[in-house]
Amino acid sequence: MRKQTVQTQIAMPSDLKRLNRQKILEVFRSGEVLTAADIHEATHISRPTVMRALQYFCQCGVLKSVGLGSATSVGGKKPEQFAFGDDRKILSISLWPQSITFTLCGLVGSIGKLTHYEHELENDLDEAFASLAGYVQQYFQDERITSDDLYGVVLNVPGTVDYDRLLLRYNTKAPGWGTEIPMEKYLRPIFGDDVVLYVDNAGKAVGRAVLLDNPEYSERRLLTVFSTWGISACMIERGHVLNGRDSLIGEIGHAVISDSAETVCTCGKHGCLESMVSIRHIRRMLAEDGDETLGTGENVTFQMLFDASEKGNPKARKIVAYLAHCFATVLHNLALTYNQDMIIFQGDFAYADSYFDDCLKKELQQFRYFPDDSSMTILYDKRQLTELAARGDSALMQRNYFASFGEAE
């Protein structure tokens, strides 16, 4: 009988060299000043290999020598120190329904200041990007930069994104844009041919930022809930953001929770979560049955509603219980397919009161498949959404930059 053999792919020297270079460069993502000994200790790559890689990156301008460090405790030659040397920036742009926000970030380190412009998003695609071009020009003048100072640009928007082809499939907040929008066609004339471009979903950009401060969450099955001008989620499994073929994974705002509801969502369906928990719907509920504290609801905000509920206002608590029920319905159904073990609310519902939290947990605990000792960890992240979006965008672009040094030369 003929014996079958298993063929294995042998790593070539060039593959090993690229892998070593990538590992060495990754150490500099912290922004620290390092010696060859520091890198050897962090990567366990031989010192001669480390020195050759450092020389290569210095020649490329990615790293730079910053002089000699202190001698060791036993004396000897002072070691040469190296730091990240690519001064190009990442520009994060949040193109949202009522605002445009620009944030300039380094390829390592933290994000810079946020520059915010109030702006109503145009429903016409050409007009929207003509306006964006004007804001970019103004921002460049104010910051005294040009496209030559940029490594890349990340534009985060409402809607579903084809990340591989740089297509915006559909923007529910600007339906006049149409479908399958080639974003590079609109962004290249603004930023030129040499800038790396990414387009991201706003909710996923915001959700991705959670891992930056809590790397331990990368071991969890995490669900972040983005809530402001819409509802969406970012599902992160072991540090990886789930998208799916049509980038629909996470679009929980369009989960139907009441097909008999009269409320029509921007997606065209009746009774979607996003429309059922919108501030517009809550104001209609208050108009039908007003309250001395909240009035008829014409100007009520979620913050006002949650504050009143926390103080025990019966009408506010009735509506808050309704909101908790809507979210519990969707989270229950998600558990059957995704089985999330941690939920983090961001945006408007990050300010939910203890009554909302109690109602939500009580409903989820009625699901008998959850263990008796726990259901899900539920947290509330009150940080500014645009700041989180910028941090998520910069992390996405930084990962692309550092991963590129592991690609074939």
C-alpha positions as CSV (number, residue, x, y, z in Angstrom):
1,M,0.0,0.0,0.0
2,R,1.3,3.4,-1.0
3,K,2.2,5.5,2.0
4,Q,0.8,9.1,1.8
5,T,3.0,11.9,3.0
6,V,1.9,15.3,4.2
7,Q,3.5,18.2,2.5
8,T,4.4,21.2,4.7
9,Q,5.2,24.7,3.6
10,I,8.8,25.5,4.5
11,A,9.4,29.0,5.7
12,M,11.8,30.8,3.4
13,P,14.6,33.1,4.8
14,S,12.8,36.1,3.2
15,D,9.6,35.2,5.1
16,L,11.5,35.0,8.4
17,K,13.2,38.3,7.7
18,R,9.8,40.1,7.1
19,L,8.3,38.4,10.2
20,N,11.2,39.5,12.4
21,R,11.0,43.1,11.0
22,Q,7.3,43.3,11.8
23,K,7.8,42.0,15.3
24,I,10.6,44.5,15.9
25,L,8.6,47.4,14.6
26,E,5.5,46.4,16.7
27,V,7.5,47.1,19.8
28,F,7.7,50.8,18.9
29,R,3.9,51.1,18.8
30,S,4.1,52.2,22.5
31,G,6.0,55.3,21.4
32,E,8.8,54.5,23.8
33,V,12.5,55.1,23.3
34,L,14.2,51.7,23.1
35,T,17.7,50.1,22.8
36,A,18.5,46.9,20.9
37,A,18.7,45.1,24.2
38,D,15.1,46.3,25.0
39,I,13.9,44.9,21.7
40,H,15.8,41.6,22.1
41,E,14.2,41.2,25.5
42,A,10.7,41.9,24.2
43,T,10.9,39.8,21.0
44,H,13.6,37.2,21.8
45,I,15.1,37.9,18.3
46,S,18.9,37.7,18.2
47,R,20.7,41.0,18.7
48,P,22.5,40.9,15.3
49,T,19.1,40.5,13.6
50,V,17.6,43.3,15.7
51,M,20.5,45.7,14.7
52,R,20.1,44.9,11.0
53,A,16.4,45.6,11.2
54,L,17.0,48.8,13.1
55,Q,19.4,50.0,10.5
56,Y,16.9,49.1,7.7
57,F,14.1,51.1,9.4
58,C,16.4,54.1,10.1
59,Q,17.3,54.1,6.4
60,C,13.6,54.1,5.5
61,G,12.8,56.9,7.9
62,V,10.5,54.8,10.0
63,L,12.8,54.8,13.0
64,K,15.5,57.3,14.1
65,S,18.5,57.2,16.4
66,V,18.1,59.5,19.3
67,G,21.5,59.3,20.9
68,L,23.1,57.2,23.6
69,G,21.4,56.0,26.8
70,S,22.8,55.4,30.2
71,A,25.5,52.8,30.8
72,T,24.5,49.5,32.5
73,S,25.1,49.1,36.3
74,V,28.3,47.3,35.6
75,G,29.6,50.0,33.2
76,G,30.5,49.4,29.6
77,K,29.5,51.1,26.4
78,K,26.4,53.3,26.4
79,P,23.7,51.8,24.2
80,E,22.3,53.6,21.2
81,Q,18.6,54.5,21.6
82,F,15.9,54.4,18.9
83,A,12.5,56.0,18.6
84,F,9.7,56.0,16.0
85,G,10.6,58.4,13.3
86,D,7.7,58.6,10.8
87,D,6.1,62.0,11.5
88,R,3.2,61.6,9.1
89,K,-0.3,61.8,10.6
90,I,-3.6,60.0,10.5
91,L,-6.7,62.1,9.9
92,S,-9.9,60.8,11.3
93,I,-13.1,62.4,10.0
94,S,-16.5,61.7,11.5
95,L,-19.1,62.7,8.8
96,W,-22.3,62.4,10.9
97,P,-25.8,63.7,10.4
98,Q,-25.5,67.0,12.4
99,S,-21.7,67.5,12.5
100,I,-18.3,66.9,11.0
101,T,-15.4,66.2,13.3
102,F,-11.7,66.2,12.4
103,T,-9.0,64.6,14.6
104,L,-5.3,64.5,13.8
105,C,-3.5,61.5,15.2
106,G,0.1,60.2,15.1
107,L,1.1,56.8,13.8
108,V,2.0,56.0,17.4
109,G,0.7,57.6,20.6
110,S,-2.6,59.2,21.5
111,I,-5.0,61.2,19.4
112,G,-4.8,65.0,19.1
113,K,-7.5,67.6,19.6
114,L,-10.9,67.3,18.1
115,T,-12.1,70.1,15.8
116,H,-15.9,70.1,15.5
117,Y,-18.1,71.8,12.9
118,E,-21.9,71.8,13.2
119,H,-23.2,70.8,9.8
120,E,-26.4,69.2,8.5
121,L,-25.5,66.3,6.3
122,E,-26.7,66.9,2.7
123,N,-29.0,64.2,1.2
124,D,-27.3,64.8,-2.2
125,L,-24.0,62.9,-2.6
126,D,-22.1,65.5,-4.7
127,E,-23.2,68.3,-2.4
128,A,-22.1,66.4,0.7
129,F,-18.6,65.8,-0.6
130,A,-18.3,69.3,-2.0
131,S,-19.0,70.5,1.6
132,L,-16.6,68.0,3.0
133,A,-13.9,69.3,0.7
134,G,-14.5,72.9,1.9
135,Y,-14.2,71.8,5.5
136,V,-11.0,69.9,4.8
137,Q,-9.5,72.9,3.1
138,Q,-10.4,75.1,6.1
139,Y,-9.0,72.5,8.5
140,F,-5.7,72.2,6.6
141,Q,-5.3,76.0,6.7
142,D,-6.0,76.2,10.4
143,E,-3.7,73.3,11.2
144,R,-1.1,74.4,8.6
145,I,-0.8,71.0,7.1
146,T,-1.3,69.5,3.6
147,S,-2.1,66.0,2.3
148,D,1.7,65.4,2.1
149,D,1.7,65.4,6.0
150,L,-0.7,62.5,6.1
151,Y,-0.1,58.8,6.0
152,G,-3.8,58.0,5.8
153,V,-7.4,59.2,6.2
154,V,-10.2,57.3,7.9
155,L,-13.8,58.5,7.2
156,N,-16.4,57.1,9.5
157,V,-20.0,57.4,8.5
158,P,-23.5,56.0,9.3
159,G,-24.3,53.0,7.2
160,T,-22.9,49.6,6.0
161,V,-19.4,49.5,4.5
162,D,-17.6,47.1,2.2
163,Y,-14.2,47.4,3.7
164,D,-12.3,45.5,1.0
165,R,-13.7,47.5,-1.9
166,L,-14.1,50.8,-0.1
167,L,-17.8,51.0,-0.9
168,L,-20.5,52.6,1.2
169,R,-23.4,50.2,0.7
170,Y,-26.1,52.4,2.1
171,N,-26.4,55.4,4.4
172,T,-29.8,55.4,6.2
173,K,-29.2,59.0,7.3
174,A,-28.7,60.2,3.7
175,P,-30.7,57.8,1.5
176,G,-30.3,60.2,-1.4
177,W,-26.7,59.1,-1.7
178,G,-28.0,55.8,-3.2
179,T,-26.3,52.4,-2.8
180,E,-22.8,50.9,-3.5
181,I,-21.1,54.3,-3.4
182,P,-17.4,54.1,-4.5
183,M,-16.0,56.3,-1.7
184,E,-12.5,56.4,-3.2
185,K,-13.9,58.3,-6.2
186,Y,-15.1,61.1,-3.9
187,L,-12.1,61.1,-1.5
188,R,-9.2,61.0,-3.9
189,P,-9.9,64.4,-5.4
190,I,-9.8,65.8,-1.8
191,F,-6.7,64.1,-0.5
192,G,-4.7,63.0,-3.5
193,D,-3.2,59.7,-4.7
194,D,-0.6,59.1,-2.1
195,V,-2.8,58.9,1.0
196,V,-4.0,55.6,2.4
197,L,-7.8,55.6,2.6
198,Y,-10.2,53.8,4.8
199,V,-14.0,54.1,5.3
200,D,-15.5,52.8,8.5
201,N,-18.9,52.4,10.1
202,A,-19.3,55.0,12.9
203,G,-20.6,52.5,15.5
204,K,-17.8,50.1,14.8
205,A,-15.2,52.9,15.1
206,V,-16.6,53.8,18.5
207,G,-16.8,50.2,19.6
208,R,-13.3,49.4,18.5
209,A,-11.9,52.1,20.9
210,V,-13.1,50.1,23.9
211,L,-10.3,47.6,23.4
212,L,-7.6,50.3,23.6
213,D,-8.2,50.9,27.3
214,N,-9.3,47.4,28.2
215,P,-7.2,44.9,26.3
216,E,-8.5,42.2,28.6
217,Y,-11.8,42.5,26.9
218,S,-10.3,41.0,23.8
219,E,-10.9,37.6,25.5
220,R,-14.6,38.4,25.8
221,R,-17.5,38.1,23.4
222,L,-18.2,41.8,23.5
223,L,-21.1,43.8,22.2
224,T,-21.0,47.6,22.2
225,V,-24.2,49.6,21.6
226,F,-23.8,52.9,19.8
227,S,-26.8,55.2,20.5
228,T,-27.2,58.7,19.3
229,W,-28.7,59.7,15.9
230,G,-29.2,55.9,15.4
231,I,-28.7,52.6,17.0
232,S,-26.0,50.1,16.0
233,A,-23.6,47.7,17.6
234,C,-20.0,46.5,17.3
235,M,-19.6,42.8,17.9
236,I,-16.0,41.9,18.9
237,E,-15.0,38.3,19.3
238,R,-11.6,37.7,20.7
239,G,-10.4,41.2,19.6
240,H,-11.8,40.8,16.1
241,V,-14.6,43.1,14.8
242,L,-17.2,41.1,13.0
243,N,-18.6,42.5,9.8
244,G,-20.0,39.7,7.5
245,R,-20.4,39.6,3.8
246,D,-22.7,42.6,3.5
247,S,-21.3,44.3,6.7
248,L,-24.7,43.9,8.3
249,I,-23.4,42.3,11.4
250,G,-24.1,44.7,14.2
251,E,-26.9,46.7,12.6
252,I,-29.2,45.9,15.5
253,G,-31.0,49.2,15.1
254,H,-32.9,47.6,12.2
255,A,-33.9,44.5,14.2
256,V,-37.7,44.4,14.0
257,I,-39.2,44.2,17.5
258,S,-42.9,45.0,16.6
259,D,-44.0,44.4,13.1
260,S,-47.4,45.8,14.0
261,A,-46.0,49.2,15.0
262,E,-47.0,52.2,12.9
263,T,-43.5,53.7,13.3
264,V,-41.5,53.4,10.0
265,C,-37.8,53.2,10.2
266,T,-35.4,54.9,7.8
267,C,-34.6,51.5,6.5
268,G,-38.2,51.1,5.3
269,K,-39.4,48.6,7.8
270,H,-42.0,49.0,10.5
271,G,-41.1,48.6,14.2
272,C,-37.3,48.6,14.1
273,L,-35.5,49.0,17.4
274,E,-33.9,52.3,16.2
275,S,-37.3,53.9,15.5
276,M,-39.0,52.4,18.6
277,V,-36.5,53.9,21.0
278,S,-35.8,57.2,19.2
279,I,-36.2,60.4,21.0
280,R,-38.8,61.4,18.4
281,H,-40.9,58.3,19.4
282,I,-40.5,59.1,23.1
283,R,-41.7,62.6,22.5
284,R,-44.8,61.3,20.8
285,M,-45.4,59.0,23.7
286,L,-45.2,62.0,26.1
287,A,-47.4,64.1,23.9
288,E,-50.2,61.6,24.3
289,D,-49.8,61.4,28.0
290,G,-47.9,64.4,29.4
291,D,-46.4,64.9,32.8
292,E,-46.0,68.0,35.0
293,T,-42.2,67.5,35.2
294,L,-41.5,66.5,31.6
295,G,-44.3,68.5,30.0
296,T,-45.6,67.4,26.6
297,G,-42.2,66.2,25.6
298,E,-41.5,68.6,22.8
299,N,-38.0,69.4,24.1
300,V,-37.3,66.4,26.3
301,T,-33.9,64.7,25.9
302,F,-32.8,61.2,27.0
303,Q,-30.8,62.8,29.8
304,M,-33.9,64.6,31.1
305,L,-35.9,61.4,30.9
306,F,-33.2,59.3,32.8
307,D,-32.8,62.1,35.4
308,A,-36.5,62.1,36.1
309,S,-36.6,58.4,36.3
310,E,-33.8,58.3,38.7
311,K,-35.8,60.6,40.9
312,G,-38.7,58.3,40.8
313,N,-41.0,60.1,38.4
314,P,-43.8,57.5,37.5
315,K,-44.2,58.7,33.9
316,A,-40.5,58.7,33.2
317,R,-40.1,55.3,34.8
318,K,-42.9,53.9,32.6
319,I,-41.1,55.0,29.5
320,V,-37.7,53.9,30.8
321,A,-39.1,50.4,31.4
322,Y,-40.5,50.4,27.9
323,L,-37.0,51.3,26.6
324,A,-35.4,48.6,28.6
325,H,-37.9,46.1,27.3
326,C,-37.1,47.0,23.7
327,F,-33.4,46.5,24.2
328,A,-34.0,43.3,26.2
329,T,-35.9,41.9,23.3
330,V,-33.1,42.5,20.9
331,L,-30.3,41.4,23.3
332,H,-32.2,38.2,24.1
333,N,-32.4,37.3,20.3
334,L,-28.8,38.2,19.8
335,A,-27.8,35.8,22.6
336,L,-29.2,33.0,20.5
337,T,-26.8,33.6,17.7
338,Y,-23.9,35.5,19.1
339,N,-24.1,34.6,22.9
340,Q,-22.4,37.9,24.0
341,D,-21.1,37.9,27.6
342,M,-20.5,41.7,27.9
343,I,-22.6,44.6,26.7
344,I,-21.3,48.2,26.8
345,F,-23.8,51.1,26.1
346,Q,-22.3,54.2,24.5
347,G,-23.9,57.5,23.6
348,D,-27.4,58.5,24.8
349,F,-28.0,55.2,26.6
350,A,-24.7,55.3,28.4
351,Y,-26.5,57.8,30.7
352,A,-29.3,55.5,31.5
353,D,-30.3,55.5,35.2
354,S,-30.3,52.6,37.6
355,Y,-34.0,51.9,36.9
356,F,-33.2,51.2,33.3
357,D,-30.3,48.9,34.3
358,D,-32.6,47.1,36.8
359,C,-35.4,46.6,34.3
360,L,-33.0,45.4,31.6
361,K,-31.3,42.9,33.8
362,K,-34.6,41.6,35.2
363,E,-35.9,40.9,31.7
364,L,-32.7,39.2,30.6
365,Q,-32.6,37.0,33.7
366,Q,-36.0,35.7,32.7
367,F,-34.3,33.8,29.9
368,R,-33.8,30.4,31.5
369,Y,-30.9,29.4,29.3
370,F,-28.6,31.8,31.2
371,P,-26.8,30.4,34.2
372,D,-28.3,31.3,37.5
373,D,-25.2,33.1,38.7
374,S,-25.0,35.5,35.8
375,S,-26.6,36.7,32.6
376,M,-24.4,39.3,30.9
377,T,-22.0,42.0,32.2
378,I,-23.6,45.3,31.4
379,L,-21.5,48.5,31.5
380,Y,-22.1,52.1,30.5
381,D,-19.4,54.1,28.8
382,K,-20.0,57.9,29.0
383,R,-17.0,59.1,27.0
384,Q,-17.6,61.4,24.1
385,L,-18.6,59.4,21.0
386,T,-16.5,61.5,18.5
387,E,-13.4,61.0,20.6
388,L,-14.0,57.3,20.7
389,A,-14.5,57.3,17.0
390,A,-11.2,59.0,16.4
391,R,-9.4,56.6,18.7
392,G,-11.0,53.6,16.9
393,D,-10.1,55.1,13.5
394,S,-6.5,55.7,14.5
395,A,-6.2,52.1,15.8
396,L,-7.5,50.8,12.5
397,M,-5.0,52.8,10.5
398,Q,-2.1,52.1,12.8
399,R,-2.7,48.4,12.5
400,N,-2.7,48.7,8.7
401,Y,0.6,50.7,8.8
402,F,2.4,48.2,11.0
403,A,1.0,45.2,9.3
404,S,2.3,46.5,5.9
405,F,5.8,45.8,7.0
406,G,5.0,42.1,7.1
407,E,3.9,42.1,3.5
408,A,6.0,41.0,0.6
409,E,8.6,43.6,-0.5
